[in-house]
């Protein structure tokens, strides 16, 4: 069994998580990237619009998805895209979490594996 410890609250509460192998990713899943944990928000085929007021997923504004005005990071360029095969939109719970709001789409190659919180 592979475990990962998350000490940041950027996407999920701090804790110990078990890595799940050979499991299909679904919306809302937590995934392990090469570093921080992020939540899968958008899946291949979804329509994503990056706008000043936040990120829209399939024409619905995601709560708390706007880039704060005091953010040290510039937002991802405002545009609308359709996620292609192997592309995901990953976001953390904190608006200052460095995620899709700032870096856009994440290719599948950068997602390590799905995780499940144990503690």
N, CA, C and O atoms as CSV, one atom per row, in Angstrom:
chain,resi,resn,atom,element,x,y,z
A,1,UNK,N,N,0.844,-1.166,0.000
A,1,UNK,CA,C,0.000,0.000,0.000
A,1,UNK,C,C,0.894,1.235,0.000
A,1,UNK,O,O,1.848,1.311,0.773
A,2,UNK,N,N,0.587,2.205,-0.868
A,2,UNK,CA,C,1.318,3.468,-0.935
A,2,UNK,C,C,0.534,4.538,-0.192
A,2,UNK,O,O,-0.682,4.642,-0.348
A,3,UNK,N,N,1.224,5.331,0.612
A,3,UNK,CA,C,0.603,6.400,1.379
A,3,UNK,C,C,1.269,7.725,1.049
A,3,UNK,O,O,2.435,7.772,0.659
A,4,UNK,N,N,0.507,8.803,1.213
A,4,UNK,CA,C,1.036,10.151,1.046
A,4,UNK,C,C,0.481,10.999,2.184
A,4,UNK,O,O,-0.672,10.838,2.583
A,5,UNK,N,N,1.304,11.895,2.700
A,5,UNK,CA,C,0.882,12.792,3.769
A,5,UNK,C,C,0.673,14.172,3.159
A,5,UNK,O,O,1.554,14.701,2.482
A,6,UNK,N,N,-0.500,14.748,3.404
A,6,UNK,CA,C,-0.799,16.092,2.936
A,6,UNK,C,C,-0.771,17.030,4.134
A,6,UNK,O,O,-1.551,16.863,5.072
A,7,UNK,N,N,0.120,18.016,4.110
A,7,UNK,CA,C,0.219,18.971,5.207
A,7,UNK,C,C,-0.376,20.329,4.821
A,7,UNK,O,O,-0.449,21.228,5.659
A,8,UNK,N,N,-0.797,20.487,3.575
A,8,UNK,CA,C,-1.384,21.722,3.084
A,8,UNK,C,C,-2.897,21.577,3.052
A,8,UNK,O,O,-3.412,20.476,2.857
A,9,UNK,N,N,-3.623,22.694,3.246
A,9,UNK,CA,C,-5.078,22.633,3.134
A,9,UNK,C,C,-5.551,23.223,1.805
A,9,UNK,O,O,-6.689,23.681,1.702
A,10,UNK,N,N,-4.689,23.214,0.791
A,10,UNK,CA,C,-5.023,23.847,-0.481
A,10,UNK,C,C,-6.120,23.120,-1.244
A,10,UNK,O,O,-6.887,23.766,-1.959
A,11,UNK,N,N,-6.224,21.814,-1.121
A,11,UNK,CA,C,-7.257,21.072,-1.847
A,11,UNK,C,C,-8.037,20.150,-0.939
A,11,UNK,O,O,-9.209,19.867,-1.191
A,12,UNK,N,N,-7.414,19.693,0.088
A,12,UNK,CA,C,-8.024,18.718,0.986
A,12,UNK,C,C,-7.453,18.932,2.376
A,12,UNK,O,O,-6.365,19.487,2.527
A,13,UNK,N,N,-8.180,18.496,3.385
A,13,UNK,CA,C,-7.649,18.641,4.743
A,13,UNK,C,C,-6.326,17.898,4.909
A,13,UNK,O,O,-6.073,16.885,4.257
A,14,UNK,N,N,-5.492,18.427,5.798
A,14,UNK,CA,C,-4.241,17.742,6.115
A,14,UNK,C,C,-4.566,16.338,6.607
A,14,UNK,O,O,-5.574,16.128,7.282
A,15,UNK,N,N,-3.716,15.387,6.271
A,15,UNK,CA,C,-3.953,14.012,6.710
A,15,UNK,C,C,-3.110,13.024,5.955
A,15,UNK,O,O,-2.244,13.394,5.162
A,16,UNK,N,N,-3.374,11.756,6.211
A,16,UNK,CA,C,-2.691,10.661,5.530
A,16,UNK,C,C,-3.660,10.077,4.506
A,16,UNK,O,O,-4.807,9.769,4.831
A,17,UNK,N,N,-3.195,9.927,3.273
A,17,UNK,CA,C,-4.024,9.434,2.184
A,17,UNK,C,C,-3.409,8.174,1.584
A,17,UNK,O,O,-2.188,8.031,1.517
A,18,UNK,N,N,-4.273,7.269,1.153
A,18,UNK,CA,C,-3.830,6.041,0.496
A,18,UNK,C,C,-3.904,6.256,-1.008
A,18,UNK,O,O,-4.893,6.796,-1.504
A,19,UNK,N,N,-2.877,5.843,-1.744
A,19,UNK,CA,C,-2.862,5.944,-3.198
A,19,UNK,C,C,-3.660,4.777,-3.762
A,19,UNK,O,O,-3.420,3.622,-3.410
A,20,UNK,N,N,-4.613,5.086,-4.642
A,20,UNK,CA,C,-5.465,4.066,-5.262
A,20,UNK,C,C,-4.967,3.811,-6.683
A,20,UNK,O,O,-4.919,4.736,-7.495
A,21,UNK,N,N,-4.607,2.606,-6.983
A,21,UNK,CA,C,-4.055,2.261,-8.289
A,21,UNK,C,C,-5.139,1.686,-9.185
A,21,UNK,O,O,-6.061,1.023,-8.712
A,22,UNK,N,N,-5.020,1.947,-10.491
A,22,UNK,CA,C,-5.918,1.387,-11.504
A,22,UNK,C,C,-7.382,1.674,-11.212
A,22,UNK,O,O,-8.234,0.794,-11.342
A,23,UNK,N,N,-7.670,2.910,-10.814
A,23,UNK,CA,C,-9.035,3.332,-10.531
A,23,UNK,C,C,-9.372,4.471,-11.475
A,23,UNK,O,O,-8.583,5.403,-11.631
A,24,UNK,N,N,-10.546,4.406,-12.111
A,24,UNK,CA,C,-10.971,5.452,-13.045
A,24,UNK,C,C,-11.202,6.764,-12.303
A,24,UNK,O,O,-11.847,6.776,-11.254
A,25,UNK,N,N,-10.681,7.874,-12.838
A,25,UNK,CA,C,-10.879,9.185,-12.244
A,25,UNK,C,C,-12.276,9.688,-12.524
A,25,UNK,O,O,-12.804,9.525,-13.624
A,26,UNK,N,N,-12.874,10.310,-11.502
A,26,UNK,CA,C,-14.196,10.904,-11.634
A,26,UNK,C,C,-14.164,12.307,-11.053
A,26,UNK,O,O,-13.271,12.648,-10.277
A,27,UNK,N,N,-15.136,13.114,-11.432
A,27,UNK,CA,C,-15.217,14.473,-10.930
A,27,UNK,C,C,-15.299,14.457,-9.404
A,27,UNK,O,O,-16.046,13.664,-8.832
A,28,UNK,N,N,-14.548,15.312,-8.757
A,28,UNK,CA,C,-14.544,15.389,-7.301
A,28,UNK,C,C,-13.445,14.566,-6.651
A,28,UNK,O,O,-13.183,14.719,-5.458
A,29,UNK,N,N,-12.792,13.686,-7.426
A,29,UNK,CA,C,-11.712,12.866,-6.878
A,29,UNK,C,C,-10.517,13.726,-6.500
A,29,UNK,O,O,-10.242,14.740,-7.142
A,30,UNK,N,N,-9.822,13.321,-5.472
A,30,UNK,CA,C,-8.531,13.921,-5.151
A,30,UNK,C,C,-7.479,13.099,-5.872
A,30,UNK,O,O,-7.532,11.869,-5.874
A,31,UNK,N,N,-6.527,13.780,-6.480
A,31,UNK,CA,C,-5.468,13.084,-7.204
A,31,UNK,C,C,-4.118,13.577,-6.713
A,31,UNK,O,O,-3.979,14.712,-6.257
A,32,UNK,N,N,-3.153,12.726,-6.813
A,32,UNK,CA,C,-1.797,13.061,-6.426
A,32,UNK,C,C,-1.028,13.443,-7.679
A,32,UNK,O,O,-0.864,12.643,-8.600
A,33,UNK,N,N,-0.561,14.682,-7.691
A,33,UNK,CA,C,0.293,15.117,-8.789
A,33,UNK,C,C,1.720,14.838,-8.344
A,33,UNK,O,O,1.935,14.149,-7.347
A,34,UNK,N,N,2.650,15.341,-9.040
A,34,UNK,CA,C,4.029,15.136,-8.629
A,34,UNK,C,C,4.273,15.786,-7.274
A,34,UNK,O,O,5.214,15.416,-6.573
A,35,UNK,N,N,3.442,16.745,-6.899
A,35,UNK,CA,C,3.544,17.375,-5.591
A,35,UNK,C,C,2.165,17.508,-4.960
A,35,UNK,O,O,1.645,16.511,-4.459
A,36,UNK,N,N,1.528,18.714,-4.956
A,36,UNK,CA,C,0.353,18.896,-4.101
A,36,UNK,C,C,-0.883,18.121,-4.562
A,36,UNK,O,O,-1.023,17.765,-5.732
A,37,UNK,N,N,-1.773,17.872,-3.596
A,37,UNK,CA,C,-3.058,17.250,-3.898
A,37,UNK,C,C,-3.985,18.298,-4.480
A,37,UNK,O,O,-4.034,19.426,-3.989
A,38,UNK,N,N,-4.709,17.945,-5.503
A,38,UNK,CA,C,-5.710,18.821,-6.102
A,38,UNK,C,C,-6.960,18.000,-6.383
A,38,UNK,O,O,-6.900,16.774,-6.471
A,39,UNK,N,N,-8.083,18.677,-6.524
A,39,UNK,CA,C,-9.350,18.013,-6.824
A,39,UNK,C,C,-9.607,18.055,-8.327
A,39,UNK,O,O,-9.386,19.084,-8.965
A,40,UNK,N,N,-10.069,16.947,-8.892
A,40,UNK,CA,C,-10.456,16.898,-10.302
A,40,UNK,C,C,-11.786,17.631,-10.421
A,40,UNK,O,O,-12.786,17.216,-9.835
A,41,UNK,N,N,-11.793,18.725,-11.184
A,41,UNK,CA,C,-12.996,19.516,-11.385
A,41,UNK,C,C,-13.556,19.274,-12.781
A,41,UNK,O,O,-14.765,19.112,-12.949
A,42,UNK,N,N,-12.674,19.248,-13.788
A,42,UNK,CA,C,-13.110,19.073,-15.162
A,42,UNK,C,C,-12.514,17.825,-15.775
A,42,UNK,O,O,-11.343,17.505,-15.571
A,43,UNK,N,N,-13.349,17.122,-16.534
A,43,UNK,CA,C,-12.951,15.881,-17.204
A,43,UNK,C,C,-12.938,16.081,-18.718
A,43,UNK,O,O,-13.527,17.041,-19.214
A,44,UNK,N,N,-12.275,15.187,-19.462
A,44,UNK,CA,C,-12.294,15.300,-20.925
A,44,UNK,C,C,-13.723,15.435,-21.448
A,44,UNK,O,O,-14.623,14.699,-21.043
A,45,UNK,N,N,-13.908,16.393,-22.358
A,45,UNK,CA,C,-15.225,16.650,-22.939
A,45,UNK,C,C,-15.951,17.812,-22.273
A,45,UNK,O,O,-16.895,18.351,-22.852
A,46,UNK,N,N,-15.538,18.212,-21.076
A,46,UNK,CA,C,-16.164,19.339,-20.384
A,46,UNK,C,C,-15.782,20.655,-21.045
A,46,UNK,O,O,-14.702,20.790,-21.621
A,47,UNK,N,N,-16.692,21.624,-20.951
A,47,UNK,CA,C,-16.437,22.978,-21.435
A,47,UNK,C,C,-15.992,23.816,-20.244
A,47,UNK,O,O,-16.693,23.897,-19.236
A,48,UNK,N,N,-14.824,24.438,-20.366
A,48,UNK,CA,C,-14.277,25.260,-19.290
A,48,UNK,C,C,-14.115,26.680,-19.810
A,48,UNK,O,O,-13.526,26.911,-20.866
A,49,UNK,N,N,-14.655,27.636,-19.038
A,49,UNK,CA,C,-14.473,29.049,-19.400
A,49,UNK,C,C,-13.785,29.743,-18.245
A,49,UNK,O,O,-14.280,29.737,-17.118
A,50,UNK,N,N,-12.640,30.343,-18.533
A,50,UNK,CA,C,-11.891,31.141,-17.570
A,50,UNK,C,C,-12.338,32.585,-17.753
A,50,UNK,O,O,-12.201,33.147,-18.840
A,51,UNK,N,N,-12.874,33.189,-16.688
A,51,UNK,CA,C,-13.398,34.553,-16.764
A,51,UNK,C,C,-13.003,35.334,-15.513
A,51,UNK,O,O,-12.566,34.755,-14.518
A,52,UNK,N,N,-13.163,36.650,-15.579
A,52,UNK,CA,C,-12.816,37.517,-14.445
A,52,UNK,C,C,-13.559,37.096,-13.182
A,52,UNK,O,O,-12.994,37.123,-12.089
A,53,UNK,N,N,-14.833,36.703,-13.331
A,53,UNK,CA,C,-15.639,36.350,-12.156
A,53,UNK,C,C,-15.383,34.941,-11.641
A,53,UNK,O,O,-15.901,34.561,-10.591
A,54,UNK,N,N,-14.591,34.164,-12.367
A,54,UNK,CA,C,-14.233,32.822,-11.927
A,54,UNK,C,C,-14.192,31.832,-13.066
A,54,UNK,O,O,-14.152,32.210,-14.236
A,55,UNK,N,N,-14.203,30.557,-12.713
A,55,UNK,CA,C,-14.124,29.478,-13.689
A,55,UNK,C,C,-15.503,28.849,-13.850
A,55,UNK,O,O,-16.157,28.483,-12.874
A,56,UNK,N,N,-15.924,28.735,-15.100
A,56,UNK,CA,C,-17.194,28.091,-15.414
A,56,UNK,C,C,-16.913,26.680,-15.909
A,56,UNK,O,O,-16.001,26.466,-16.707
A,57,UNK,N,N,-17.692,25.724,-15.437
A,57,UNK,CA,C,-17.604,24.345,-15.899
A,57,UNK,C,C,-18.955,23.983,-16.481
A,57,UNK,O,O,-19.962,23.965,-15.772
A,58,UNK,N,N,-18.974,23.693,-17.776
A,58,UNK,CA,C,-20.230,23.376,-18.477
A,58,UNK,C,C,-21.293,24.432,-18.190
A,58,UNK,O,O,-22.438,24.116,-17.866
A,59,UNK,N,N,-20.883,25.702,-18.317
A,59,UNK,CA,C,-21.740,26.891,-18.215
A,59,UNK,C,C,-22.187,27.216,-16.789
A,59,UNK,O,O,-23.044,28.081,-16.605
A,60,UNK,N,N,-21.634,26.551,-15.783
A,60,UNK,CA,C,-21.961,26.833,-14.380
A,60,UNK,C,C,-20.724,27.404,-13.681
A,60,UNK,O,O,-19.650,26.803,-13.723
A,61,UNK,N,N,-20.881,28.569,-13.036
A,61,UNK,CA,C,-19.774,29.178,-12.312
A,61,UNK,C,C,-19.446,28.330,-11.092
A,61,UNK,O,O,-20.324,28.035,-10.281
A,62,UNK,N,N,-18.191,27.941,-10.963
A,62,UNK,CA,C,-17.759,27.163,-9.805
A,62,UNK,C,C,-17.631,28.090,-8.588
A,62,UNK,O,O,-17.010,29.148,-8.691
A,63,UNK,N,N,-18.203,27.716,-7.446
A,63,UNK,CA,C,-18.109,28.565,-6.258
A,63,UNK,C,C,-16.652,28.837,-5.871
A,63,UNK,O,O,-15.796,27.957,-5.959
A,64,UNK,N,N,-16.396,30.058,-5.445
A,64,UNK,CA,C,-15.069,30.467,-4.960
A,64,UNK,C,C,-13.955,30.221,-5.971
A,64,UNK,O,O,-12.824,29.920,-5.588
A,65,UNK,N,N,-14.266,30.346,-7.254
A,65,UNK,CA,C,-13.257,30.061,-8.281
A,65,UNK,C,C,-12.597,31.312,-8.846
A,65,UNK,O,O,-11.689,31.212,-9.671
A,66,UNK,N,N,-13.039,32.482,-8.415
A,66,UNK,CA,C,-12.430,33.712,-8.912
A,66,UNK,C,C,-11.028,33.885,-8.329
A,66,UNK,O,O,-10.767,33.510,-7.186
A,67,UNK,N,N,-10.148,34.448,-9.119
A,67,UNK,CA,C,-8.801,34.763,-8.640
A,67,UNK,C,C,-8.905,36.022,-7.792
A,67,UNK,O,O,-9.373,37.049,-8.283
A,68,UNK,N,N,-8.478,35.971,-6.526
A,68,UNK,CA,C,-8.550,37.157,-5.674
A,68,UNK,C,C,-7.740,38.318,-6.242
A,68,UNK,O,O,-6.707,38.117,-6.880
A,69,UNK,N,N,-8.218,39.519,-6.002
A,69,UNK,CA,C,-7.519,40.699,-6.530
A,69,UNK,C,C,-6.120,40.853,-5.938
A,69,UNK,O,O,-5.250,41.468,-6.553
A,70,UNK,N,N,-5.902,40.297,-4.750
A,70,UNK,CA,C,-4.573,40.405,-4.123
A,70,UNK,C,C,-3.697,39.181,-4.400
A,70,UNK,O,O,-2.673,38.991,-3.745
A,71,UNK,N,N,-4.094,38.358,-5.361
A,71,UNK,CA,C,-3.318,37.163,-5.684
A,71,UNK,C,C,-1.943,37.541,-6.235
A,71,UNK,O,O,-1.830,38.454,-7.054
A,72,UNK,N,N,-0.903,36.844,-5.787
A,72,UNK,CA,C,0.429,37.112,-6.333
A,72,UNK,C,C,0.622,36.492,-7.722
A,72,UNK,O,O,1.620,36.762,-8.391
A,73,UNK,N,N,-0.333,35.664,-8.153
A,73,UNK,CA,C,-0.238,34.991,-9.447
A,73,UNK,C,C,-1.195,35.618,-10.452
A,73,UNK,O,O,-2.311,35.985,-10.084
A,74,UNK,N,N,-0.789,35.748,-11.708
A,74,UNK,CA,C,-1.733,36.216,-12.724
A,74,UNK,C,C,-2.702,35.088,-13.072
A,74,UNK,O,O,-2.312,33.920,-13.070
A,75,UNK,N,N,-3.971,35.424,-13.374
A,75,UNK,CA,C,-4.926,34.372,-13.741
A,75,UNK,C,C,-4.593,33.789,-15.108
A,75,UNK,O,O,-3.911,34.414,-15.920
A,76,UNK,N,N,-5.087,32.586,-15.343
A,76,UNK,CA,C,-4.960,31.964,-16.655
A,76,UNK,C,C,-5.707,32.860,-17.648
A,76,UNK,O,O,-6.732,33.440,-17.289
A,77,UNK,N,N,-5.225,32.984,-18.871
A,77,UNK,CA,C,-5.898,33.862,-19.849
A,77,UNK,C,C,-7.391,33.523,-19.987
A,77,UNK,O,O,-7.771,32.356,-20.076
A,78,UNK,N,N,-8.218,34.562,-20.002
A,78,UNK,CA,C,-9.661,34.381,-20.138
A,78,UNK,C,C,-9.960,33.804,-21.522
A,78,UNK,O,O,-9.601,34.381,-22.548
A,79,UNK,N,N,-10.623,32.661,-21.517
A,79,UNK,CA,C,-10.960,31.971,-22.760
A,79,UNK,C,C,-11.876,30.800,-22.445
A,79,UNK,O,O,-12.066,30.448,-21.281
A,80,UNK,N,N,-12.438,30.204,-23.474
A,80,UNK,CA,C,-13.271,29.009,-23.338
A,80,UNK,C,C,-12.595,27.876,-24.096
A,80,UNK,O,O,-12.159,28.048,-25.234
A,81,UNK,N,N,-12.513,26.707,-23.448
A,81,UNK,CA,C,-11.900,25.538,-24.083
A,81,UNK,C,C,-12.747,24.305,-23.787
A,81,UNK,O,O,-13.527,24.284,-22.835
A,82,UNK,N,N,-12.582,23.294,-24.606
A,82,UNK,CA,C,-13.170,21.981,-24.357
A,82,UNK,C,C,-12.012,21.060,-23.999
A,82,UNK,O,O,-11.049,20.940,-24.756
A,83,UNK,N,N,-12.108,20.413,-22.847
A,83,UNK,CA,C,-11.024,19.526,-22.417
A,83,UNK,C,C,-10.944,18.320,-23.349
A,83,UNK,O,O,-11.935,17.631,-23.588
A,84,UNK,N,N,-9.756,18.085,-23.863
A,84,UNK,CA,C,-9.510,16.966,-24.775
A,84,UNK,C,C,-9.194,15.701,-23.970
A,84,UNK,O,O,-9.021,15.754,-22.752
A,85,UNK,N,N,-9.124,14.596,-24.654
A,85,UNK,CA,C,-8.743,13.339,-24.007
A,85,UNK,C,C,-7.392,13.546,-23.313
A,85,UNK,O,O,-6.464,14.099,-23.903
A,86,UNK,N,N,-7.291,13.103,-22.067
A,86,UNK,CA,C,-6.042,13.236,-21.333
A,86,UNK,C,C,-5.832,14.597,-20.699
A,86,UNK,O,O,-4.739,14.877,-20.205
A,87,UNK,N,N,-6.861,15.467,-20.699
A,87,UNK,CA,C,-6.754,16.789,-20.080
A,87,UNK,C,C,-7.745,16.885,-18.922
A,87,UNK,O,O,-8.870,16.392,-19.009
A,88,UNK,N,N,-7.307,17.533,-17.829
A,88,UNK,CA,C,-8.146,17.689,-16.641
A,88,UNK,C,C,-8.008,19.103,-16.124
A,88,UNK,O,O,-6.975,19.747,-16.310
A,89,UNK,N,N,-9.058,19.586,-15.473
A,89,UNK,CA,C,-8.990,20.848,-14.758
A,89,UNK,C,C,-8.923,20.487,-13.287
A,89,UNK,O,O,-9.841,19.862,-12.756
A,90,UNK,N,N,-7.839,20.877,-12.622
A,90,UNK,CA,C,-7.617,20.575,-11.212
A,90,UNK,C,C,-7.653,21.874,-10.413
A,90,UNK,O,O,-7.085,22.885,-10.827
A,91,UNK,N,N,-8.327,21.835,-9.267
A,91,UNK,CA,C,-8.398,23.018,-8.420
A,91,UNK,C,C,-8.315,22.628,-6.956
A,91,UNK,O,O,-8.696,21.527,-6.559
A,92,UNK,N,N,-7.808,23.556,-6.170
A,92,UNK,CA,C,-7.793,23.398,-4.721
A,92,UNK,C,C,-8.951,24.165,-4.114
A,92,UNK,O,O,-9.647,24.902,-4.812
A,93,UNK,N,N,-9.159,23.997,-2.817
A,93,UNK,CA,C,-10.253,24.673,-2.125
A,93,UNK,C,C,-9.952,26.142,-1.865
A,93,UNK,O,O,-10.870,26.959,-1.799
A,94,UNK,N,N,-8.689,26.483,-1.717
A,94,UNK,CA,C,-8.277,27.840,-1.420
A,94,UNK,C,C,-8.105,28.619,-2.718
A,94,UNK,O,O,-7.409,28.146,-3.617
A,95,UNK,N,N,-8.724,29.814,-2.850
A,95,UNK,CA,C,-8.571,30.598,-4.084
A,95,UNK,C,C,-7.128,30.954,-4.425
A,95,UNK,O,O,-6.827,31.274,-5.575
A,96,UNK,N,N,-6.230,30.902,-3.437
A,96,UNK,CA,C,-4.823,31.179,-3.713
A,96,UNK,C,C,-4.026,29.900,-3.979
A,96,UNK,O,O,-2.808,29.951,-4.155
A,97,UNK,N,N,-4.708,28.760,-4.007
A,97,UNK,CA,C,-4.051,27.502,-4.358
A,97,UNK,C,C,-3.586,27.591,-5.807
A,97,UNK,O,O,-4.380,27.914,-6.691
A,98,UNK,N,N,-2.316,27.310,-6.058
A,98,UNK,CA,C,-1.808,27.398,-7.430
A,98,UNK,C,C,-2.359,26.206,-8.199
A,98,UNK,O,O,-1.870,25.085,-8.059
A,99,UNK,N,N,-3.380,26.456,-9.012
A,99,UNK,CA,C,-4.117,25.383,-9.688
A,99,UNK,C,C,-4.606,25.857,-11.046
A,99,UNK,O,O,-4.008,26.758,-11.634
A,100,UNK,N,N,-5.682,25.267,-11.553
A,100,UNK,CA,C,-6.202,25.591,-12.874
A,100,UNK,C,C,-6.573,27.046,-13.072
A,100,UNK,O,O,-6.557,27.536,-14.202
A,101,UNK,N,N,-6.906,27.750,-11.997
A,101,UNK,CA,C,-7.214,29.185,-12.113
A,101,UNK,C,C,-6.032,29.959,-12.663
A,101,UNK,O,O,-6.189,30.997,-13.307
A,102,UNK,N,N,-4.841,29.431,-12.396
A,102,UNK,CA,C,-3.605,30.124,-12.755
A,102,UNK,C,C,-2.832,29.427,-13.869
A,102,UNK,O,O,-2.196,30.090,-14.688
A,103,UNK,N,N,-2.881,28.095,-13.907
A,103,UNK,CA,C,-2.069,27.357,-14.881
A,103,UNK,C,C,-2.883,26.667,-15.966
A,103,UNK,O,O,-2.308,26.068,-16.874
A,104,UNK,N,N,-4.213,26.740,-15.890
A,104,UNK,CA,C,-5.054,26.149,-16.925
A,104,UNK,C,C,-5.171,24.639,-16.802
A,104,UNK,O,O,-5.247,24.094,-15.701
A,105,UNK,N,N,-5.183,23.984,-17.935
A,105,UNK,CA,C,-5.417,22.543,-18.030
A,105,UNK,C,C,-4.181,21.749,-17.598
A,105,UNK,O,O,-3.046,22.153,-17.854
A,106,UNK,N,N,-4.421,20.621,-16.942
A,106,UNK,CA,C,-3.341,19.730,-16.532
A,106,UNK,C,C,-3.381,18.474,-17.392
A,106,UNK,O,O,-4.413,17.805,-17.451
A,107,UNK,N,N,-2.285,18.143,-18.056
A,107,UNK,CA,C,-2.261,16.905,-18.838
A,107,UNK,C,C,-2.193,15.685,-17.917
A,107,UNK,O,O,-1.621,15.740,-16.828
A,108,UNK,N,N,-2.776,14.613,-18.368
A,108,UNK,CA,C,-2.829,13.372,-17.596
A,108,UNK,C,C,-1.448,12.912,-17.130
A,108,UNK,O,O,-1.328,12.292,-16.074
A,109,UNK,N,N,-0.402,13.211,-17.909
A,109,UNK,CA,C,0.950,12.777,-17.567
A,109,UNK,C,C,1.443,13.384,-16.253
A,109,UNK,O,O,2.343,12.832,-15.619
A,110,UNK,N,N,0.861,14.519,-15.835
A,110,UNK,CA,C,1.285,15.161,-14.594
A,110,UNK,C,C,0.493,14.682,-13.377
A,110,UNK,O,O,0.822,15.027,-12.242
A,111,UNK,N,N,-0.544,13.891,-13.617
A,111,UNK,CA,C,-1.322,13.333,-12.512
A,111,UNK,C,C,-0.706,11.996,-12.151
A,111,UNK,O,O,-0.603,11.099,-12.988
A,112,UNK,N,N,-0.301,11.872,-10.907
A,112,UNK,CA,C,0.368,10.654,-10.467
A,112,UNK,C,C,-0.634,9.528,-10.238
A,112,UNK,O,O,-0.521,8.461,-10.841
A,113,UNK,N,N,-1.612,9.763,-9.371
A,113,UNK,CA,C,-2.606,8.733,-9.075
A,113,UNK,C,C,-3.700,9.308,-8.191
A,113,UNK,O,O,-3.505,10.338,-7.546
A,114,UNK,N,N,-4.828,8.656,-8.161
A,114,UNK,CA,C,-5.957,9.019,-7.303
A,114,UNK,C,C,-5.628,8.614,-5.871
A,114,UNK,O,O,-4.962,7.603,-5.649
A,115,UNK,N,N,-6.099,9.408,-4.887
A,115,UNK,CA,C,-5.847,9.088,-3.489
A,115,UNK,C,C,-7.161,9.084,-2.700
A,115,UNK,O,O,-8.166,9.649,-3.131
A,116,UNK,N,N,-7.125,8.436,-1.538
A,116,UNK,CA,C,-8.278,8.368,-0.637
A,116,UNK,C,C,-7.775,8.694,0.769
A,116,UNK,O,O,-6.771,8.137,1.215
A,117,UNK,N,N,-8.474,9.598,1.472
A,117,UNK,CA,C,-8.047,9.984,2.826
A,117,UNK,C,C,-8.274,8.819,3.795
A,117,UNK,O,O,-9.350,8.224,3.836
A,118,UNK,N,N,-7.243,8.514,4.565
A,118,UNK,CA,C,-7.337,7.475,5.589
A,118,UNK,C,C,-7.498,8.069,6.987
A,118,UNK,O,O,-8.169,7.491,7.842
A,119,UNK,N,N,-6.874,9.233,7.212
A,119,UNK,CA,C,-6.915,9.846,8.540
A,119,UNK,C,C,-6.901,11.329,8.462
A,119,UNK,O,O,-6.931,12.002,9.493
